[in-house]
């Protein structure tokens, strides 16, 4: 199971376990196949979300520690009904958005509830409640005028119009946020998993120890963890996953150097969370930035470089200060020398650099990460102990599929919010609302 999950995940066995493994691997394979084939956007997003939601209800319990039960199977059945309906009747379905039929309304209402429940299970209550508030805003917009909030008021939209927009177009659940998750983010998730299982993660940690840990300074172990966090972060793009992976290996090193648990924990978390800034994978927001601003992902990578360097430089400077204050000592590691490691395993850096090279040569981000994944897989066979045989490849694809589940649910719910904002015209009015609330004061508008 991927370590980045934000909620407790069930450990399934038997038929449910086999089904979860198949769906997780299938989700990764589907994303890779999408890169080299042509799938209509709405069909791809609906079918991708269908698989992801079924997997979510299999793995994420309604309450902590709860076993798979009848209610979970009921949620799965409802998911199949609500998201299979657009695919079964797709030719006519997309033309009924302005006038949804009875089945469309039922399916759309169920779909919205399912997405909110999946989001609650994976990341908590805050986002689903926010989405519900926006849905109510879309429905009761005219009522706001009666209570003195005319600045936010609109004519109000009936349920059939809301369902038509959120469920039957690419402006709601299946909008840009979900599109980004089902294309950019899942592909980079699969790439990170392949790199990890190819031995690159271990190499990056050993390389950082060899580069920074042999210093006679007591700050050496802290610097080692910081550099290792950056290198692992370039693979995962997840602050949580990087911190957990780093902590299990690096805490004994920090403890041996004399760092207190509080300072050691701070170093691990600060080094790990920087993964959301570290090219080439970055965090989920980077892909949304590229999509909404209509700029290339390569431009986002370039812009992220300076903040990344400044962030890790600040962490290193703080570690230097804390090491002197705590009088920490250097720790000898059993790794090979930096030159030996680089000569023997330095090929792991190749696929990281290849992403930028492919995009400079004119490839889309999708194609670039696809071929970088293929390259990382091929390079694993350079050494026998890291070769990704079918079993290891299956584990990597499984982890890639599982890592995307909280993001898929979150972006589908975000699509509901974006859909309501678009439908009601709030997005177009928000600038004027801010100026009005600030009383035309430049200072208050900026604030």
C-alpha positions as CSV (number, residue, x, y, z in Angstrom):
1,X,0.0,0.0,0.0
2,X,1.4,3.4,-0.8
3,X,2.4,5.4,2.3
4,X,0.9,8.7,1.2
5,X,-2.7,7.8,2.0
6,X,-4.2,10.4,4.3
7,X,-6.7,8.1,5.9
8,X,-6.5,4.5,7.2
9,X,-6.7,2.0,4.4
10,X,-8.1,-1.6,4.7
11,X,-5.8,-4.5,4.1
12,X,-7.9,-6.8,2.0
13,X,-7.4,-10.5,1.3
14,X,-9.2,-13.1,-0.8
15,X,-11.4,-12.1,-3.7
16,X,-11.8,-8.4,-2.5
17,X,-8.0,-8.2,-2.2
18,X,-7.5,-9.6,-5.7
19,X,-10.2,-7.2,-7.0
20,X,-8.5,-4.2,-5.4
21,X,-5.1,-5.3,-6.9
22,X,-6.6,-5.7,-10.3
23,X,-8.3,-2.4,-10.3
24,X,-5.2,-0.5,-9.0
25,X,-3.0,-2.0,-11.7
26,X,-5.7,-1.5,-14.3
27,X,-6.0,2.2,-13.3
28,X,-2.2,2.7,-13.9
29,X,-2.2,0.7,-17.2
30,X,-5.3,2.6,-18.4
31,X,-3.5,5.9,-17.8
32,X,-0.4,4.7,-19.7
33,X,-2.5,3.3,-22.6
34,X,-4.4,6.7,-22.8
35,X,-1.1,8.4,-23.7
36,X,-0.5,6.3,-26.8
37,X,-4.1,5.8,-28.0
38,X,-7.1,8.1,-28.6
39,X,-9.9,8.1,-26.0
40,X,-12.7,10.7,-26.0
41,X,-12.1,13.0,-23.0
42,X,-15.5,12.6,-21.4
43,X,-15.4,8.8,-21.8
44,X,-11.9,8.6,-20.3
45,X,-12.7,10.9,-17.4
46,X,-16.0,9.1,-16.5
47,X,-14.5,5.6,-16.8
48,X,-11.3,6.6,-14.9
49,X,-13.4,8.0,-12.1
50,X,-15.6,5.0,-12.1
51,X,-12.7,2.6,-11.5
52,X,-11.1,5.0,-8.9
53,X,-14.3,5.3,-6.9
54,X,-15.0,1.6,-6.8
55,X,-11.4,1.1,-5.5
56,X,-11.9,3.9,-3.0
57,X,-14.9,2.2,-1.4
58,X,-13.1,-1.1,-1.3
59,X,-10.1,0.3,0.5
60,X,-11.2,3.3,2.5
61,X,-13.6,2.5,5.4
62,X,-16.4,4.8,6.5
63,X,-15.0,4.8,10.0
64,X,-11.5,3.9,11.3
65,X,-11.0,0.2,11.6
66,X,-14.2,-0.8,9.9
67,X,-14.2,-4.0,7.9
68,X,-15.6,-4.3,4.4
69,X,-19.4,-4.7,4.8
70,X,-22.7,-4.5,3.1
71,X,-22.8,-0.7,3.1
72,X,-19.5,-0.5,1.2
73,X,-20.8,-3.0,-1.4
74,X,-24.0,-0.8,-1.7
75,X,-21.8,2.3,-2.3
76,X,-19.9,0.3,-5.0
77,X,-23.2,-0.8,-6.6
78,X,-24.5,2.8,-6.7
79,X,-21.1,3.9,-8.2
80,X,-21.5,1.4,-11.0
81,X,-25.0,2.6,-11.7
82,X,-24.3,6.3,-11.6
83,X,-21.1,6.3,-13.6
84,X,-21.9,3.5,-16.0
85,X,-25.1,5.3,-17.2
86,X,-23.2,8.0,-19.1
87,X,-21.1,5.3,-20.8
88,X,-24.1,3.1,-21.8
89,X,-26.1,5.9,-23.3
90,X,-23.2,8.2,-24.2
91,X,-24.3,9.2,-27.8
92,X,-27.6,10.7,-26.5
93,X,-26.4,11.5,-23.0
94,X,-24.1,14.3,-23.9
95,X,-26.9,16.1,-25.9
96,X,-29.3,16.1,-23.0
97,X,-27.4,18.4,-20.6
98,X,-29.8,21.3,-21.1
99,X,-32.9,19.0,-20.5
100,X,-31.9,16.0,-18.4
101,X,-34.2,13.0,-18.3
102,X,-35.4,11.3,-15.1
103,X,-32.5,8.7,-15.2
104,X,-30.1,11.5,-15.7
105,X,-31.4,13.4,-12.7
106,X,-31.3,10.2,-10.5
107,X,-27.8,9.3,-11.8
108,X,-26.5,12.8,-11.3
109,X,-27.8,13.1,-7.8
110,X,-26.3,9.8,-6.8
111,X,-23.0,10.7,-8.5
112,X,-22.7,13.9,-6.5
113,X,-23.4,12.1,-3.2
114,X,-20.9,9.3,-4.1
115,X,-18.1,11.8,-4.9
116,X,-18.7,13.7,-1.6
117,X,-18.7,10.4,0.4
118,X,-15.5,9.2,-1.3
119,X,-13.8,12.5,-0.6
120,X,-14.9,12.4,3.1
121,X,-13.4,8.9,3.4
122,X,-10.1,9.9,1.9
123,X,-9.4,13.4,3.1
124,X,-12.1,14.3,5.7
125,X,-15.1,16.5,6.0
126,X,-13.9,20.0,5.1
127,X,-14.0,19.8,1.3
128,X,-17.3,17.9,1.0
129,X,-18.9,20.5,3.3
130,X,-17.5,23.3,1.2
131,X,-18.9,21.6,-1.9
132,X,-22.4,21.3,-0.3
133,X,-22.3,25.0,0.6
134,X,-21.6,25.8,-3.1
135,X,-24.4,23.6,-4.3
136,X,-26.8,25.3,-1.9
137,X,-25.5,28.6,-3.2
138,X,-26.3,27.5,-6.7
139,X,-29.8,26.5,-5.7
140,X,-30.7,29.4,-3.3
141,X,-28.9,32.2,-5.1
142,X,-32.1,34.3,-5.4
143,X,-32.7,34.0,-1.6
144,X,-29.5,35.9,-0.8
145,X,-31.0,39.1,-2.3
146,X,-33.7,39.0,0.4
147,X,-31.3,38.8,3.3
148,X,-29.1,41.7,2.2
149,X,-26.4,39.8,0.3
150,X,-27.4,41.0,-3.1
151,X,-23.7,41.4,-4.0
152,X,-23.5,37.6,-4.1
153,X,-27.0,36.9,-5.3
154,X,-28.0,35.3,-8.6
155,X,-31.3,34.0,-10.1
156,X,-30.9,30.5,-8.6
157,X,-30.8,27.3,-10.6
158,X,-33.2,24.3,-10.2
159,X,-31.9,20.9,-9.6
160,X,-32.2,19.7,-13.2
161,X,-30.0,22.6,-14.3
162,X,-27.4,21.9,-11.6
163,X,-27.4,18.2,-12.3
164,X,-27.1,18.9,-16.1
165,X,-24.1,21.1,-15.5
166,X,-22.3,19.1,-12.8
167,X,-22.9,15.6,-14.2
168,X,-23.5,15.9,-17.9
169,X,-20.8,18.3,-19.1
170,X,-17.1,18.8,-18.7
171,X,-17.7,21.8,-16.4
172,X,-18.5,19.9,-13.2
173,X,-17.4,16.6,-11.7
174,X,-15.6,15.7,-15.0
175,X,-14.0,19.1,-15.3
176,X,-10.5,20.4,-15.4
177,X,-9.4,19.3,-11.9
178,X,-10.4,15.7,-12.5
179,X,-8.8,15.9,-16.0
180,X,-5.5,17.0,-14.4
181,X,-5.6,14.1,-11.9
182,X,-6.5,11.5,-14.5
183,X,-3.7,12.6,-16.8
184,X,-0.8,14.5,-15.4
185,X,-0.9,13.3,-11.7
186,X,-1.5,9.6,-12.2
187,X,1.2,9.4,-14.8
188,X,3.7,11.0,-12.5
189,X,2.5,8.8,-9.7
190,X,3.2,5.7,-11.8
191,X,6.6,7.1,-12.8
192,X,7.5,7.7,-9.2
193,X,6.4,4.1,-8.2
194,X,8.5,2.6,-11.0
195,X,11.5,4.7,-10.0
196,X,11.1,3.6,-6.4
197,X,10.8,-0.1,-7.3
198,X,13.7,0.1,-9.7
199,X,16.0,0.9,-6.8
200,X,16.3,4.7,-7.5
201,X,14.8,5.6,-4.1
202,X,17.5,3.6,-2.2
203,X,20.2,5.0,-4.4
204,X,19.1,8.6,-3.8
205,X,19.3,8.1,-0.1
206,X,22.7,6.4,-0.2
207,X,24.0,9.1,-2.6
208,X,22.9,11.9,-0.2
209,X,24.6,10.1,2.7
210,X,27.8,9.7,0.7
211,X,27.7,13.3,-0.4
212,X,26.9,15.0,2.9
213,X,27.2,12.5,5.7
214,X,30.9,12.0,5.7
215,X,31.6,15.6,6.7
216,X,33.4,16.0,10.0
217,X,30.8,18.6,11.0
218,X,28.0,17.6,13.4
219,X,25.5,19.0,10.8
220,X,26.4,16.3,8.4
221,X,23.6,13.9,9.3
222,X,21.0,16.7,9.1
223,X,22.3,17.8,5.7
224,X,22.2,14.2,4.6
225,X,18.5,14.0,5.4
226,X,17.7,17.3,3.7
227,X,19.4,16.3,0.4
228,X,17.9,12.8,0.6
229,X,14.5,14.4,1.1
230,X,15.0,16.5,-2.0
231,X,16.1,13.6,-4.1
232,X,13.3,11.3,-2.9
233,X,10.8,14.2,-3.4
234,X,11.7,14.5,-7.0
235,X,10.4,11.0,-7.4
236,X,7.3,11.0,-5.3
237,X,5.9,14.5,-5.5
238,X,4.2,13.8,-2.1
239,X,5.3,15.4,1.1
240,X,3.7,12.7,3.2
241,X,5.1,9.8,1.3
242,X,8.6,11.3,1.2
243,X,8.6,12.0,5.0
244,X,7.4,8.5,5.9
245,X,9.9,6.8,3.5
246,X,12.7,9.1,4.8
247,X,11.9,8.8,8.4
248,X,12.1,5.0,8.6
249,X,15.7,5.1,7.3
250,X,17.1,8.4,8.5
251,X,15.8,8.7,12.1
252,X,18.5,6.3,13.4
253,X,21.1,8.4,11.7
254,X,19.8,11.6,13.3
255,X,19.4,10.0,16.7
256,X,23.0,8.7,16.6
257,X,24.2,12.2,15.8
258,X,22.5,13.6,19.0
259,X,19.4,15.3,17.6
260,X,16.4,15.4,20.0
261,X,13.2,13.7,18.8
262,X,11.6,17.1,18.3
263,X,14.4,18.6,16.2
264,X,14.8,15.3,14.3
265,X,11.1,15.2,13.5
266,X,11.2,18.8,12.3
267,X,14.2,18.1,10.0
268,X,12.4,15.0,8.6
269,X,9.1,16.8,8.0
270,X,10.7,20.0,6.6
271,X,12.9,17.8,4.2
272,X,10.0,15.7,3.2
273,X,7.3,18.3,2.6
274,X,9.6,20.0,0.1
275,X,8.6,17.2,-2.3
276,X,5.6,19.3,-3.5
277,X,8.1,21.9,-4.8
278,X,10.8,19.6,-6.2
279,X,10.9,19.1,-10.0
280,X,10.1,17.2,-12.1
281,X,7.1,15.6,-10.2
282,X,6.1,18.5,-7.9
283,X,2.7,18.4,-6.1
284,X,-0.8,18.2,-7.6
285,X,-1.2,22.0,-7.6
286,X,1.6,22.3,-10.2
287,X,-0.5,20.5,-12.8
288,X,-3.6,22.6,-12.0
289,X,-1.5,25.7,-12.4
290,X,-0.3,24.6,-15.9
291,X,-3.8,23.7,-17.0
292,X,-5.7,26.8,-15.7
293,X,-3.0,29.3,-16.8
294,X,-2.7,27.6,-20.2
295,X,1.1,27.3,-19.9
296,X,3.4,24.4,-20.5
297,X,4.4,22.1,-17.7
298,X,8.0,22.8,-18.6
299,X,7.4,26.5,-17.7
300,X,6.1,25.4,-14.3
301,X,9.1,23.3,-13.7
302,X,11.5,26.1,-14.6
303,X,9.6,28.5,-12.3
304,X,9.6,26.0,-9.5
305,X,13.4,25.6,-9.5
306,X,14.3,28.9,-7.7
307,X,11.7,28.4,-4.9
308,X,12.9,24.8,-4.4
309,X,16.5,25.9,-4.1
310,X,15.7,28.7,-1.7
311,X,13.5,26.4,0.4
312,X,16.1,23.7,0.8
313,X,18.9,26.3,1.4
314,X,16.9,27.7,4.2
315,X,16.4,24.3,5.7
316,X,20.2,23.6,5.5
317,X,21.0,27.0,7.2
318,X,18.6,26.2,10.0
319,X,20.1,22.8,10.4
320,X,23.6,24.4,10.7
321,X,22.3,26.6,13.5
322,X,20.5,23.8,15.4
323,X,23.5,21.5,15.1
324,X,25.8,24.0,16.8
325,X,23.2,24.7,19.5
326,X,22.7,21.0,20.2
327,X,26.4,20.1,19.7
328,X,25.6,17.2,17.5
329,X,28.3,14.9,16.2
330,X,29.2,13.3,12.9
331,X,28.1,9.7,12.2
332,X,29.9,7.3,10.0
333,X,27.8,5.6,7.4
334,X,28.4,2.3,5.7
335,X,27.8,3.5,2.2
336,X,30.2,3.5,-0.7
337,X,32.1,6.6,-1.6
338,X,30.3,9.2,-3.7
339,X,32.4,8.4,-6.7
340,X,31.8,4.7,-6.4
341,X,28.0,5.2,-6.0
342,X,27.8,7.5,-8.9
343,X,29.7,5.2,-11.2
344,X,27.8,2.1,-10.2
345,X,24.3,3.5,-9.9
346,X,24.3,7.0,-11.4
347,X,22.2,5.8,-14.3
348,X,19.1,6.3,-12.0
349,X,19.5,10.1,-12.6
350,X,18.9,9.6,-16.3
351,X,15.2,9.3,-16.3
352,X,14.8,12.3,-14.1
353,X,16.7,14.5,-16.5
354,X,15.0,12.9,-19.5
355,X,11.6,14.4,-18.6
356,X,13.0,18.0,-19.1
357,X,14.9,16.9,-22.2
358,X,11.8,15.3,-23.8
359,X,9.8,18.4,-23.2
360,X,12.5,20.7,-24.5
361,X,12.5,18.5,-27.7
362,X,8.7,19.3,-28.1
363,X,7.0,16.4,-26.4
364,X,3.9,17.0,-24.2
365,X,4.3,16.4,-20.5
366,X,2.2,13.3,-20.9
367,X,4.5,11.8,-23.5
368,X,7.6,12.9,-21.7
369,X,6.7,11.2,-18.4
370,X,5.4,8.1,-20.3
371,X,8.8,7.6,-22.0
372,X,10.6,8.5,-18.8
373,X,8.7,5.7,-17.1
374,X,9.6,3.3,-19.9
375,X,13.2,4.4,-19.6
376,X,13.2,3.9,-15.8
377,X,11.8,0.4,-16.3
378,X,14.4,-0.4,-18.9
379,X,17.3,0.9,-16.7
380,X,16.2,-1.3,-13.8
381,X,17.6,-4.2,-15.8
382,X,21.1,-2.7,-15.7
383,X,21.7,-4.6,-12.5
384,X,20.2,-8.0,-11.7
385,X,19.1,-7.0,-8.1
386,X,17.0,-4.1,-9.3
387,X,15.5,-5.7,-12.4
388,X,11.7,-5.1,-12.5
389,X,10.4,-8.6,-13.1
390,X,6.6,-9.1,-13.6
391,X,5.9,-9.3,-9.8
392,X,7.8,-6.1,-9.0
393,X,6.3,-4.3,-12.0
394,X,2.9,-5.3,-10.8
395,X,3.7,-3.9,-7.3
396,X,4.8,-0.6,-8.9
397,X,1.7,-0.3,-11.0
398,X,-0.4,-1.1,-8.0
399,X,1.2,1.6,-5.9
400,X,0.9,4.1,-8.8
401,X,-2.9,3.4,-9.0
402,X,-3.4,3.5,-5.2
403,X,-1.5,6.8,-4.8
404,X,-4.0,8.7,-7.0
405,X,-7.2,7.7,-5.0
406,X,-7.3,10.7,-2.6
407,X,-6.4,13.1,-5.4
408,X,-9.1,11.7,-7.7
409,X,-11.9,12.1,-5.1
410,X,-10.6,15.6,-4.1
411,X,-10.5,16.8,-7.7
412,X,-13.9,15.4,-8.5
413,X,-15.3,17.4,-5.5
414,X,-13.3,20.5,-6.6
415,X,-15.0,20.1,-10.0
416,X,-18.4,20.5,-8.3
417,X,-17.2,23.8,-6.7
418,X,-15.8,25.0,-10.0
419,X,-18.9,24.0,-11.8
420,X,-21.2,26.0,-9.5
421,X,-18.9,29.0,-9.7
422,X,-19.0,28.9,-13.5
423,X,-22.7,28.3,-13.7
424,X,-23.7,31.1,-11.3
425,X,-21.2,33.6,-12.8
426,X,-19.5,34.0,-9.4
427,X,-16.1,33.6,-11.1
428,X,-16.7,36.6,-13.3
429,X,-18.0,38.7,-10.5
430,X,-15.5,37.9,-7.8
431,X,-13.0,40.7,-8.8
432,X,-15.8,43.3,-8.6
433,X,-17.0,41.8,-5.3
434,X,-13.6,42.2,-3.8
435,X,-13.2,45.8,-4.8
436,X,-16.7,46.6,-3.5
437,X,-16.1,44.9,-0.1
438,X,-12.8,46.8,0.1
439,X,-14.6,50.1,-0.4
440,X,-12.4,50.8,-3.4
441,X,-9.4,50.9,-1.1
442,X,-6.3,49.6,-2.9
443,X,-4.8,48.4,0.5
444,X,-7.9,46.5,1.5
445,X,-8.3,45.0,-2.0
446,X,-4.8,43.6,-1.9
447,X,-5.3,42.4,1.7
